[in-house]
Amino acid sequence: MTKAIRTSVVGAGWMGGMHSRVLFENEKAELVSIMDLDNKRGSDLAKSFGVKYTDSFEEVLEDSSVQAVVLCLPDHLHREATIKAIKAEKHILLEKPLATTLEDAKDILEATKGYYGKISIGHLLRYDNRFAQAKRLIQKGEIGDVIHISSWRNNTLIGAERLQGRTSIMFYLGVHEIDLIRWYTDSEVVRVFSESNTRKLVHLGTEDVYVSTLKLANGTVACMELSWCLPNGFSSRLQAGMEIVGTKGAVCIDSFNTGLSLVNEEKNMNLDTFYWPEVNGRLNGALSNQMDGFLNSILDDTEPLVTVEDAYKAVEVACGLTESSRNGYPVNL
């Protein structure tokens, strides 16, 4: 049997906890340590899995027995941590986005040139069965050539309030849609235009909504709606979907209806059945699929499904859309 890949999780927040669990439950990996600057949060998470805790990223990188790191850090820390992990010759799974500035994204991309290790970025929707099946149908030619794409990804206020302006909706939600648009069309975005509005989240200094258009090199056009100001009373924290229309048909994806809801005197909510549902005591779904894909790329010496180049392109488009909304003109990429 192939020896398990010894892996550390850097960042013990909510996503760090989820990644730690899917690693712990995957026989291809051995979760060896958790790193976080917050002693209580990090040590509590490490204790729950019976692994080592450290508050030193350098200690993780200097441990030659650690083969891979999963970086679950605030977006603005991605550049420094990723470049350090590359220099330490670790395999890397980095939570999206690659970065929140084009300069940081370029630095990471430059650091990967000639690097032998595997680096994948957590664009999770490529591992969601619905979106992955859509890609398969497009590849099979079921809808012909893609003419246009419409996408919407709208969150309730709870997400924006939790993040407190530490990132923008374009990088929190938009990079997902941008990555899918590129993936489905096998083409690059060449021109963008975007409008935004801020009324509800003025106190956070962040936009409420973006409505954007994208033109691709192969002629496909796409429209994209992003919001995180839906009222928290919605039964789902996310209303999302996508329509991909081609010369022979269309593929329609509904991310709102999960097929499972809970209603009682205190709750009325749709429950997750796609991203990280617990099934028979183990986490299942897209996050588990993503981790498995990352580990397989190491074991089989294959290219990860989401490359640094893919993630860089998503950041480039997100930056262009942000520039367009602030200055009021289309941006050529």
N, C-alpha and C positions, 0 to 999 in steps of 0.2 A: 504493500500500500504506500502511496506517495506520502512523504512526510508533510505534516501540517505547516502552513506558513505562519511563522511567529510574527504577530501583529500588535501594535500599540495604537490606542485611540487617543488623540490629542484634542482636548476639549470635552468637558463633562456636562455640557448643557443637555437640553432635551434631545437634539439630534445625535449628540455624542453618546447618550444613553441608548438610543435606538440602534445606532451602528454597533455599539458594544454588544448588545444582545444578539444581533444577527451574526456577528463574528463568533460569539460564544456558542451559538447553536449550529455553526457550520463546521462539519468535520474536516474541511480542507484548511481550516485556520486554527491557530492557537492564540487566544487572547492572552497576552502576557502582562500588559500594564495599561493604566489609565493615567494621563497627565492633565492636570488643570491647576491654575494658580490659586483657585479657591480650595483651600485645604479640606473643608467639610464636604463640599459638593463632590470633589474628586475622590476623597477617601471613602465616602459613602458609596459611590458608584463602584469603585474598585472592590470594596468589601462585599458588595452584593454578588459579584462574580468570583470572589476568592482570588483576585489577582493583585499585583503590586500597584501601589499608588506613588506617584512622584509629582512634585510641583516644578520640575526642571525639564524643559524641552531638550536642553543640551544633554541631559542624562539619557533620554530616550535615543537621541541621535548617536551618542557615543557607544551605546550598547550594540556590539557587533552581532549579537544573537537575534536582534530585532530586524526582520527582513522587510517589513512593510509598516507604513503609518497611515492612519485614516485621520485626516485633518478636518475637524469640525469646529472651526474658529470663526469669530466675527469677520465679516467680509473684508474689512480694511486691513486685517492681519494676514491675508492669504499670500501676498507677495513674499514677505520676509520668511515666513514659515516654509513655504514650498521651495524656495531657493535653498534654504538651509538643508532641507530634507534631500534635495537633489545632490548637494555637495556631500552629504553623508551616505549617498548611494543606497537610498531606500526606495522601494516601490511605494507609490503614493496614490491614494484615493482622496481627492479634495472635494469637499462640498462646493456646490455652485454658489455664486458665480466664480469664474476664474479670478476676477478682480473687479473693482468698481471704477477704475480709471484705465484708459487705454495705455498709459505709460506703464502702470504696474503689470498689465496683461502682457505687454511687449517684453518686459523684463523677464517674466516667467517663461514666455515662449522662447526667448533667446537662451535662457538657461538650460532648456531641454535639448538643444541641438547637440547631437552626438551622444546623448545620454542612453545608456543601455537599459535602464530600469523601466518598469511599466508605470505610466501615469494616466489616471482616468479622472474625469470630472463628473460630479454627481448630478448630471442632467437626468433626473429620475424618470421622466415620462417616457424615455426610450425603452424603459423596462416595464412600463405599465402595459398589461396585456391588450388593452383597447388600442392604445397608440401604436404598439408593436404590430398588432394585427392589421391596422390601417396601412402601415409601411409595407407589409407583405402583400396586401391586395394591390397597392400601387405598383410594386415591383412586378407582380404577375400580369400587369396590363389590364386589370379589371375595369379601370375607369379611363383608360387611354392616357393621353398627355394632360397634365394638370394645367388648367386654365386659370383658376383663382382659388384662394383659400380665405375663409373667414374664421377667426378665432376670438374667443372671449374667455377671460380668466378673472373673475371678480370675487374678492374676499370680503368677509365681514370686517368690521372695525377692530375686532380683537387682535388681528395680526399687526395692524399699524400701531396700535397702542402698545403692544408688547415690545415692538422694535424701537419705539420712541425716536424715530428719525435717524436711526443709525445706518439705514440704507434706504434706497428709493424703490418705488414699486416697479420701476423698469428693470432693476437688477434682482429684485425679490421674486417677481412673477414674470416679467417680460422676457427674460433670457430663456425661459422654458418654451414660450411660443416661438421665439426667433429660431431656436435650435430645431424645433419640429418643422418649421417652414423650410429651412435649409435641407433638412433630412428628407422630407417628402419630395422636394423638387430636384434634389441633386444639383442645385444651382446656387450661386452667390447673390446676395442682396447688393444692388448697385445704386439704388436711390431710395431715400426715406423722407417721409413728412409726418409730423405729429403735432397734435394739439393737446394741451393739458388744462386742468382746472383745479383750483385749490379754494375750498370754502369750509369744509368740515375739519380738515387737519392742519389748519393754519398754525395752531399752537405747537405742532411737531415740525413745522418747516418743511413739509413734504406734500407732494401733489396727491390729490384725491383720485384722479383718473387721467389716463392717456387714451386717446383714440388716434390710431396711426395707420398709415399705408406704406407698403413696401413694394418695390419693383425689383424683380430678379433678372439676372442676365439672360435667362432663357425666355423671357417675356411674361412669365407668370406674375400676377399681381396678388397681393394679400392685404387684408385689413385685420387689425388687431385692437381689441378693447381690453384695457386693464383698469381695475378699480379695487380699492380696499376700503370703501366706505359704505358697504351694505350694512344695514342695521344688524346688531348681534342677535336679534330675534329670529333670524332665518334658521330653518331646520338643518341647513348645512352651512358650514363656514365657507364653502367654496361653490360658486356657480361657474361652471366652465364647460367649454365644448369647442368643437372644430368641425367645419365642413370643408372637404377638399373636393372641388368640382373639376371633372376632366372632360375630354372630348367624347367619352363613351359612357360616362356615369359619374357617380359621386360616392364618397365615403363620409358618413356622419358619425361623430363621436360625442356622446353625452357623458360628461363627467359629474353631473349633478346627482343623477339617480343612482345610488349605490346598490339598490335592491334590498336594503335592510334598514329599518327605522325602529326607533324606540320611542314610545309615547307613554308617559305616566303622569302623575300629578305634578311632578317637578320638571320633566323633560319632554321635549318634542324635537327629535334630532335624527338625521341620517347618520348611520354608522359606517365607518370605513370598511370597505371590502376589497380594496385594490392596492393601497400603498403599504400598509403594515398591519393587516389584521392578524389577530392571534388565532391560529387554527390548531386544535389538538395540542395546546401547550407550547407551540412554537410560532414565532413571527413568520408571516408568509407575505406574498405579494411583491410589489415592485422593489422595495428596499432590499429584501432578501435576494431577489433576482439580480439586482445591481451588484451586491457584494459577491455573489457567486460568479458573475461575469468578470469582475475584477480579479478574483482569485484564479479563475480559469486562464485569464490572459497571462498570469505569472507562470502557472504550472505548464501551460501549453506553448508558451513563448509566442503569443499572438497579439495583434494590435487590439487595444481596448475598443469597445464599441463607441465610446465618447472620448475623443482625443483632445489634447491641449489645443491643437489647431481648431477643432470644432468650437471649443469653449472660447477661444480668442475671437473667432468670428462673431459669436453671440455678443460678446462684450463690445466689439467694434460697432455692431448695428445698434446696440442699446445706447452707446455714447452718441451715435449719429441722431437717433430719435430724440434723445435728451436735448441735444444742441438745437435740433429743429423746433422743438416745442418752446424753447426759451427765446429763440431769435425770429421765429415766424416764417422760415423759408425752408424749402426742400434742401436736403443734404445729399451730395453725391459721395459714394464710398469708393 
